[in-house]
Amino acid sequence: MRFGRKDRPSVRSVALSSRVVVLVGFGGMLLLMSFAGFDSIQTLGQIQKSSNSIREDFLARTRALEHIRSDFHVSGTFVRDYLLEPENQKAEGYRQSLLQTRSNMDSELARYSALVSKPELAPFHNLTQELADYWKVLDPVLHWSAAERRERGYAFLRDEVSPRRTAMLRIADQITSINESQLNAAREKVVATFGRFRQRLVFTMGLTVGMGLLLAIFSMRKILRLEAESAARYEEISTARAELKQLSARLVEAQENERRSISRELHDAVGQTLTGVRVELANLSRKIRNQQMDGLDVKVEEIKDMVDDSVGVVRNMALLLRPSMLDDLGLVPALQWQAREVSKRTGVRVKVAAEGVSEDLPEDHKTCIYRVVQEALHNCVQHSEASMVRVTVEQSPDRLLLVIQDDGKGFDPQLERGMGLLGMQERVSHLGGTFSVESLPGTGVILCIVLPLAKAVEEQLQAHERHPHSAS
């Protein structure tokens, strides 16, 4: 089970992804609103253009029809005045005015024919036919003499002009009605177009509001998640600070305990032995002065043994502090010596398997491996009640692997994190490695560390290249 915290997305990546999502959301909403506005302006322009076209078309047809109606009324007046006028000169003037009115009506008919719609074709054709018949009937009359006008004029007005005038006005009213119905139909079409535009605008606005709500919900969730993440990270930092303070206090305590142990060892072992050596040397000196030669060799051997014991104690203490053989012989011999010393001192069988491990490892890596093994063996002797420990060291081009396994009683790594484990983890983390402990109560412990090697070796080679004679 790894002691390192699980990898989490960095704050920068989370913030970047949140910014991207928010920008995309707001950008999409703005694009949708812009599209809705552009579409609304276009649709309103089309509606206004259609409305203006319908209005202008209606007014043009209405004006043309009114001109036709007005000219027809005027023509009836001119016909009446022409038929009832006894003087030829004035009658000729009325006849010319009538012909001019006919020309105007023909022009208006031609203009209206260009504007006529499909429903108006039949009434307009009837109107055109009635006007043609009207002028056809009038053609002979325009050549009557004064006597003919006086004799037949009134009867012609009564029998021909008045009935045709009524028929033509009825047709004109029919065309006007059709024109108005077309105007109403066009107005309804505009209203329908406006209704469709309103529905589309409501849909677009609803979609925009919906996207805005979704974006707001998403943003709130992101903000709350970031707040929770920040709170969790703050809690982790607070916990890490508390652990760091506790670790510092425990390091100081461990340092003091180590000093106390060294002081006690020096006082109890070395100090007492040297005191004994001094006493024995005093006895030996007295015997020599008194020329008591019996037993001198025995006293010398005793003194020598006491000095050898002191030297052994000092050497062991020095090896515990910094084993000279780690610098002189290398990592594997130092581990094997450590295994022999633990086995000799405690009776726990320690086996070291380290094949193919180079002696050119970086100093930091060798020291880390040695200290981790030293602390692990100490824990096995003090706490695990193990009878056998196996230490395996494997080297590959890019990493250095250390596995320490015992057959002890085990423990729960989540609940029991002693000073030794924290020190190991800090050493390994300092070199960029990974540290893991797998154990269950009653199943023993497997400690595994992996140290990256490629970068360390490269840095070491670069250091040698910069200082080729530093080793000598």
C-alpha positions, 0 to 999 in steps of 0.5 A: 500500500503506497504512502504517497497521496493519490495523483489528482488533477493539478489546480492549473489543469482544473482551472484551464478546463473550467475556463475552456468550458465557460468560454465555450458555453458563453461563446455558444450562447452569444453566438446563438443570441447573435444568430437570433438577433440577425435572424430577427432583423432579417425576418422583420425586414422581409415582413416590412418589405412584403407589407410595403410591396402589398400596400404599394401594389394595392394602392397602384391597382386602386388608383388605376381602377379609380382613374378608370372609374373616374374617366368612365364617369367623365366620358358619360358626361362628355357623351351626354353633352355631345348628344345634347349640344345643338352647336356643332363647334361645341359638340366637336369640343365635347367629342375631342374631350371624349376621345382624350378620355378614351385614350386615358382609360386605355392607358389606365387599363394597360397599366392595370393589366400589368398589376392584375392578379389571378382572381381578377382576371375574369372580372378584368376581362369582363370590364375590358370587354364592356368598355370595348363594347361601350366604345364600339357603340359610341363610335357611330354616334361620334359621327352624327349630325346635329339633327341626328343628335337632336332626334336620337340622342336622348334615346341613345343615352337612355337605352345604351349609355345608362345600362352599360354605365351601370354594368361597368360600375358593377364590374368595377365594384367587383374588381374593387372587392376582389382587390380588397379581399386580396389585400386582406389575404396578403395581410393575413399572410403577413400576420402568419409570417409574423406569427411564425417569426414570433414562434421561432424567436420564442424558441430561440430565446427559450433555447438561449435561456436554457443554455444559459441555465445549463451553463449557470448550473455547470459553472456553479457545479464547477465553482462548488467543486473547485471550492471543495477541492480548495478546501480539501487541499487546504485541509491537506496542507494543514494536515501536512503542516501538522505532520511536518511539525510532529515529524520535526519534533519527533526528529529532534526527539530521535536525535536526542535519543540517538545522542543519549544512546551514544552517550550511554554507550560511550559512558557504560562501555567505553568509559568503564572499559577505559577506567578498568584499563587505567586501574589495571595499568596502575596495578601493572605499574606497581607490580613492575616497581615492586619487581613482582614479575609473576602474572605480568603476562596475564595482566597484559593480556587482560588489558589488551582484551579490554582495549580490544573490546573498547575498540570494537564498541567504537568501531560498531558505533562508527559503523552505525553512524556511517559504515566505512565499508559502504565507501570502501567496499560498496553497497552489497558488502555493506548490506551483507555485513549488516545482515551478519551483524543483525543475525549474530546479535539477534538470532534473526536470519537475514538473507541478502540477494543482490546480483548484478548491482553495480558499485558505481551507483550514486552515493545518495542512492547507496546511502538511501538503500543502506539506511532503509535496510538498516531501519527495516531490520531494526523494525523487524527485530524490535516489533515484527517478531520475525524469524527470517528477513529477505533483502532483495536488490535489483538493478536495471538501466533505469531504476533500482529496486529494493524489496524487504520481506519478513515473516513477522506478525505484520501491522496495518500501515494506515494506522501505524506510521512510526518514525522509522517509516516516515524517515524511509519515505522521506529519504525515498521521496527526496530521490524521486522514488516510490515507497510502498508497504504491504502488510496485514496483521499476521501476514508479515510485511513487504516493503518495496522502494523504487529509485529512478536511476537513469537521471541520477547516473546521467548527472553523475557522469556529467559531474565526472566530466566537469571534474575528472580529477576530483576522485583522486 
